[in-house]
Amino acid sequence: MSTNDVAAFARALPKVELHVHLVGSASVPTVLALAARHGAATVPSDPAELAEYYRFRDFAHFVDIYQTVNALVTGPADVTDLVVGLARDAAAGGVRYAEVTVTPMSHVHVGMDPAAVADALLEGRERAAAEFGIELGWIFDTAGELGVENAWDTLDWVLKHRPEGTVGYGLAGPEIGIGRALFTRPFTVAREAGLHSLPHAGETTGPATVWSALTDLGAERIGHGIHSVTDPRLLDHLAEHRIPLEVCPTSNVRTGAVPSMAAHPLPRLLQWGVPVTLNTDDPGMFDCDIAGEYLVAHEAFGLTPAELAQIARTGVDAAFCSAELKRTLHAEIDALALPEI
């Protein structure tokens, strides 16, 4: 079995993606186009220099660059273009359904009309289905560093506009010094309103953050969660209660959340029986795609095609799409021939 065989299988495998940020999906060409459209000089105008700009010293540096790119998104057309670009790239990697994390207040804060943000997402979602055959769901998140007031503003926006495809409420941004429990009340109200609880936790902090996401926020999936690996009791809890982790290997290396791919805890999480999904996080910024993440799992961790197919099934089970789409995806995964070993 050659690497080319596994690469082709990884691309053909029907997949869902559950952890991908709208702004972070913006590739180098997309960012250059946004900067040119608005005459912005805040990012390099040369493709090679912009690619180098996307080399992050640590997680804090990544957040700074992310915010700079986010500031280029100043109009509804920019939002729609990001959605369509994300859908194009995800579909090329075999994604049939994606839950996209959007930070609506970041667009409102730069002056966009709140209703126009919702309309732009809807237009992008409709084009994604029509042009690329991919269905999109929305996870609307709040940036932890902006505090609880912003969390309430985000939730108010979601409950007022609730674009078609809305599935969840999230919490992202830096974890250090920003306890998950601060956001207990907004998450409680969000869950009461029928939104799924989908916070980040355990990306750059330890298992205590994951425990807090579970107990204080009622998390149904954990964004990243990789540092759960140091707490056997937490691993037992995740495995027993089938709480999926949205794991993003390339992202974790690029932001310094783990020191190297060889040190990544994904194999141990799988060995413990924790439900694991594979995702890109910010594919434009990390120069990765979803098929590539599956190939990394094979090359770096030795996962077989059958094990990759099982991760794809785990993703389908963890998604908040329709039961009909889940049945279809499971059938298509089962029907795909495995490369011969």
Secondary structure, 3 states (H helix, E strand, C coil): CCHHHHHHHHHHCCEEEEEEECHHHCCHHHHHHHHHHHCCCCCCCCHHHHHHHCCCCCHHHHHHHHHHHHCCCCCHHHHHHHHHHHHHHHHHCCEEEEEEEECHHHHHCCCCCHHHHHHHHHHHHHHHHHHHCCEEEEEEEEEHHHHHHHHHHHHHHHHHHCCCCEEEEEEECCCCCCCHHHHHHHHHHHHHCCCEECCEECCCCCHHHHHHHHHHHCCCCEEECHHHHHCHHHHHHHHHCCCCEEECHHHHHHCCCCCCCCCCCHHHHHHCCCCEEECCECHHHHCCCHHHHHHHHHHHHCCCHHHHHHHHHHHHHHCCCCHHHHHHHHHHHHHCCCCCC
